[in-house]
Amino acid sequence: MAPYDPNEMRPEWMVPSGVFVVTLSSGERINGYAAGWVVRVSEVPVILQVAVWEENYSYKLAQDAAHFAVHILEEGQQDVARHFGQTCGRQLDKLEGFDTRSGISGLPILEDCLAHLECEVIFRRVFGDHIVLIGKVVDSAIHRDGVALIHDYADYHDAPGVYEKTDCD
Ligand SMILES: Cc1cc2nc3c(=O)[nH]c(=O)nc-3n(C[C@H](O)[C@H](O)[C@H](O)COP(=O)(O)O)c2cc1C
C-alpha cells in the first residue's frame, strides 16, 4: 500500500470500500461506471444503494434509470476499474469488448467479475453532488470464487483523491 501524505488526505477518503462496476440505462443509453460507494441497506429483501456523482455521464442515466446492476470485482481487476472509472460513456461504448449476458431487466451483466446483483430502483434522491439510487435485488449470481478487490487510492490516482479521467462534456 502506498504511503499517503496526511496533509493531502481527508478523513472521508479513508472510509474503506470495495470496487464495483455499476451498469445502468435510460432509454437507449447504456453505460457502466466504476463505483466504490455501494452499500447494503436491507438483508430481506436484499436492497442495495449506489451514489452517482453529478459530473458523470451516468448521472444523467441515473435520473430515470429503472434498474442498475452491481458487479463485484476481484483482486487484480484494477484495469477494469480504471477503464470504467477513468473514461466517459458519453464519448465511447465502455462495454465494447467485454463479455456480457443480458440481465432479466435487459441490462448488460459483465461476465468477468466475482458476482453481480441486478436491482430494480425503488428510491431515488439527490444528496449534495450525488444522486442516490436504492434498488431491490431482482436477480443475482456468483460467477466464480475469489477475493473481492478493495479500494486503494494509489491504484487510481496520481495524487490521492484526484481522478484523472477523460473529459465528459
Ligand atoms: C475505484 C473507483 C471508485 C469510484 N466510485 C464512484 C462512485 O461510487 N460513484 C461515482 O459516481 N463515481 C465513482 N467513481 C468515478 C467514476 O467511475 C468516473 O467518474 C467515471 O469516469 C464515470 O463514468 P461516466 O462518466 O461514463 O459515468 C469511481 C472511480 C473509481 C476509479
The ligand as an SDF file (V2000), in Angstrom:
LIG
                    3D

 31 33  0  0  0  0  0  0  0  0999 V2000
  -12.2910    2.9240   -7.7120 C   0  0  0  0  0  0  0  0  0  0  0  0
  -13.2780    3.9740   -8.1660 C   0  0  0  0  0  0  0  0  0  0  0  0
  -14.4510    4.1550   -7.4480 C   0  0  0  0  0  0  0  0  0  0  0  0
  -15.3920    5.1180   -7.8590 C   0  0  0  0  0  0  0  0  0  0  0  0
  -16.5720    5.2570   -7.1740 N   0  0  0  0  0  0  0  0  0  0  0  0
  -17.5460    6.0700   -7.6610 C   0  0  0  0  0  0  0  0  0  0  0  0
  -18.8380    6.1060   -7.0700 C   0  0  0  0  0  0  0  0  0  0  0  0
  -19.1570    5.3910   -6.1120 O   0  0  0  0  0  0  0  0  0  0  0  0
  -19.7500    6.9710   -7.6050 N   0  0  0  0  0  0  0  0  0  0  0  0
  -19.4750    7.7410   -8.7070 C   0  0  0  0  0  0  0  0  0  0  0  0
  -20.3640    8.4630   -9.1590 O   0  0  0  0  0  0  0  0  0  0  0  0
  -18.2660    7.7200   -9.2870 N   0  0  0  0  0  0  0  0  0  0  0  0
  -17.3040    6.8860   -8.8110 C   0  0  0  0  0  0  0  0  0  0  0  0
  -16.0830    6.8150   -9.4070 N   0  0  0  0  0  0  0  0  0  0  0  0
  -15.8190    7.7010  -10.5500 C   0  0  0  0  0  0  0  0  0  0  0  0
  -16.4930    7.2460  -11.8350 C   0  0  0  0  0  0  0  0  0  0  0  0
  -16.3510    5.8450  -12.0410 O   0  0  0  0  0  0  0  0  0  0  0  0
  -15.8370    8.0050  -13.0030 C   0  0  0  0  0  0  0  0  0  0  0  0
  -16.0520    9.3970  -12.8280 O   0  0  0  0  0  0  0  0  0  0  0  0
  -16.3150    7.5120  -14.3450 C   0  0  0  0  0  0  0  0  0  0  0  0
  -15.4630    8.0560  -15.3280 O   0  0  0  0  0  0  0  0  0  0  0  0
  -17.7510    7.9120  -14.6340 C   0  0  0  0  0  0  0  0  0  0  0  0
  -18.0800    7.4000  -15.8860 O   0  0  0  0  0  0  0  0  0  0  0  0
  -19.2540    8.0420  -16.7660 P   0  0  0  0  0  0  0  0  0  0  0  0
  -18.8870    9.4890  -16.9920 O   0  0  0  0  0  0  0  0  0  0  0  0
  -19.2270    7.2220  -18.0240 O   0  0  0  0  0  0  0  0  0  0  0  0
  -20.4920    7.8940  -15.9950 O   0  0  0  0  0  0  0  0  0  0  0  0
  -15.1280    5.8930   -9.0100 C   0  0  0  0  0  0  0  0  0  0  0  0
  -13.9400    5.6980   -9.7330 C   0  0  0  0  0  0  0  0  0  0  0  0
  -13.0180    4.7500   -9.3150 C   0  0  0  0  0  0  0  0  0  0  0  0
  -11.7610    4.5380  -10.1150 C   0  0  0  0  0  0  0  0  0  0  0  0
  1  2  1  0
  2  3  1  0
  2 30  2  0
  3  4  2  0
  4  5  1  0
  4 28  1  0
  5  6  2  0
  6  7  1  0
  6 13  1  0
  7  8  2  0
  7  9  1  0
  9 10  1  0
 10 11  2  0
 10 12  1  0
 12 13  2  0
 13 14  1  0
 14 15  1  0
 14 28  1  0
 15 16  1  0
 16 17  1  0
 16 18  1  0
 18 19  1  0
 18 20  1  0
 20 21  1  0
 20 22  1  0
 22 23  1  0
 23 24  1  0
 24 25  2  0
 24 26  1  0
 24 27  1  0
 28 29  2  0
 29 30  1  0
 30 31  1  0
M  END
$$$$
